[in-house]
Amino acid sequence: MRALSLLLAASLFTTPVLAQTNTGRPIHDAVAKAAAQAAQKPSAADRGKLFWPGLALGVAGATMAVLGTTVFKVEDTSTGNAPANTYQACIAQKQDPIYATNSCEGLKGKNLKLLWGGVALGAAGAVLMISSTNVSAEVRPGLIQFVHRVRF
């Protein structure tokens, strides 16, 4: 059993060492790889087809994010810097006649799943819109640049 444990530990420690790149600059290599993949663009005929679906996704994502922070709040968390159980404590106080008129709705927390799902959907829509026009996003080490090309 010890030999098997030793062999497993040795394989776990040596695998990352063998996987390292020879250049010693993994972030630079990843940026260069992403830039090379971004350079492969669809043809001009296919470019305009993605603008309107991208716009629809962007609007849907923004709507989801707003709804997650306003209408569809959750009761299991509290808003802002309030402690986690502030909403539940407010509801419990409403049983006392003195606190029966408390308004606890403002203490509900945002629906984080709906909020971040909307942000991701909006970002996907923005990517579709950018990729369908003459605007491109260039990724370089330390720089993300949006470029609009005019050809005549």
C-alpha positions in Angstrom: 0.0 0.0 0.0 2.9 2.4 0.8 4.4 1.7 -2.6 1.2 2.5 -4.4 0.8 5.8 -2.3 4.4 6.7 -3.1 3.9 6.0 -6.8 0.7 8.1 -6.9 2.4 11.0 -5.0 5.4 10.9 -7.4 3.1 10.9 -10.5 1.2 13.9 -9.1 4.3 15.9 -8.4 6.2 15.1 -11.6 3.3 15.7 -14.1 3.3 19.6 -13.7 7.0 19.7 -14.1 6.9 17.8 -17.3 4.0 19.9 -18.6 5.9 23.2 -18.4 6.7 25.1 -21.5 10.3 25.7 -22.7 9.8 29.4 -23.2 9.0 30.2 -19.6 6.4 32.7 -20.5 3.0 30.9 -20.4 0.9 34.0 -20.2 2.5 35.5 -23.3 2.1 32.2 -25.1 -1.6 32.1 -24.1 -2.2 35.6 -25.4 -0.4 34.9 -28.6 -2.5 31.7 -29.1 -5.7 33.6 -28.4 -4.7 36.4 -30.9 -3.9 33.8 -33.6 -7.4 32.2 -33.0 -9.1 35.6 -33.1 -7.4 36.4 -36.4 -9.3 33.5 -38.1 -12.5 35.4 -38.9 -15.5 34.4 -40.9 -16.0 35.5 -44.5 -17.6 38.9 -45.3 -20.8 37.3 -46.3 -21.3 35.6 -42.9 -20.3 38.7 -40.9 -23.6 40.6 -41.0 -25.8 37.6 -40.0 -24.7 37.7 -36.4 -25.4 41.3 -35.6 -29.2 41.1 -34.8 -29.0 37.8 -32.9 -26.1 39.4 -30.9 -28.2 42.5 -30.2 -31.1 40.3 -29.0 -28.8 38.3 -26.7 -27.3 41.5 -25.4 -30.7 43.0 -24.6 -31.9 39.7 -23.0 -28.7 39.6 -20.9 -29.1 43.1 -19.7 -32.8 42.5 -18.9 -31.9 39.4 -16.9 -29.3 41.2 -14.9 -31.7 44.1 -14.0 -34.4 41.6 -13.1 -32.0 39.7 -10.9 -31.3 42.8 -8.9 -34.8 44.3 -8.7 -37.8 42.1 -9.2 -36.6 38.5 -8.6 -34.7 39.0 -5.3 -34.2 36.0 -3.1 -35.1 35.6 0.6 -32.1 33.5 1.7 -29.6 36.4 1.6 -29.7 40.0 2.6 -28.9 43.1 0.6 -25.8 45.3 0.9 -23.6 45.1 4.0 -26.4 43.7 6.1 -25.7 40.4 7.9 -26.9 37.3 6.1 -30.0 36.7 8.2 -31.3 40.2 8.4 -34.3 39.6 6.2 -35.3 36.5 8.2 -35.0 38.5 11.5 -37.2 41.2 10.0 -39.9 38.7 9.1 -39.7 37.1 12.6 -40.2 40.5 14.2 -43.4 41.1 12.3 -45.2 38.7 14.6 -44.8 41.2 17.4 -47.6 43.8 17.2 -45.1 46.7 17.6 -43.1 45.6 14.5 -46.1 44.4 12.5 -45.8 47.3 10.0 -42.1 46.6 9.2 -41.4 46.6 5.5 -38.9 43.8 4.9 -38.9 43.8 1.1 -35.9 46.2 0.9 -33.8 43.6 2.8 -34.0 40.8 0.2 -30.7 40.0 -1.5 -30.1 40.0 -5.3 -30.5 36.8 -7.2 -26.8 36.2 -8.1 -27.5 33.3 -10.5 -29.8 35.4 -12.6 -27.5 38.5 -12.3 -24.3 36.7 -13.5 -26.2 34.7 -16.1 -27.5 37.9 -17.5 -24.0 39.4 -17.5 -22.6 36.3 -19.4 -25.5 36.4 -21.9 -25.0 40.1 -22.5 -21.2 39.6 -23.0 -21.9 36.8 -25.5 -24.3 39.1 -27.4 -21.6 41.8 -27.5 -19.1 39.3 -28.9 -21.5 38.4 -31.6 -22.2 42.0 -32.5 -18.5 42.9 -32.6 -17.7 39.9 -34.7 -20.4 40.7 -37.2 -19.3 44.2 -38.1 -16.1 45.8 -39.3 -15.0 46.2 -35.6 -12.5 43.8 -34.3 -11.0 43.3 -30.9 -7.2 42.9 -30.9 -5.6 41.2 -27.9 -2.0 41.9 -27.2 0.1 41.6 -24.1 -1.1 44.3 -21.8 -3.7 45.7 -24.2 -7.2 45.0 -25.5 -8.0 47.3 -28.4 -11.2 47.8 -30.4 -10.5 48.7 -34.0 -12.9 49.9 -36.7 -11.7 49.3 -40.2 -12.9 51.4 -43.1 -12.1 49.9 -46.6 -12.5 51.7 -49.9 
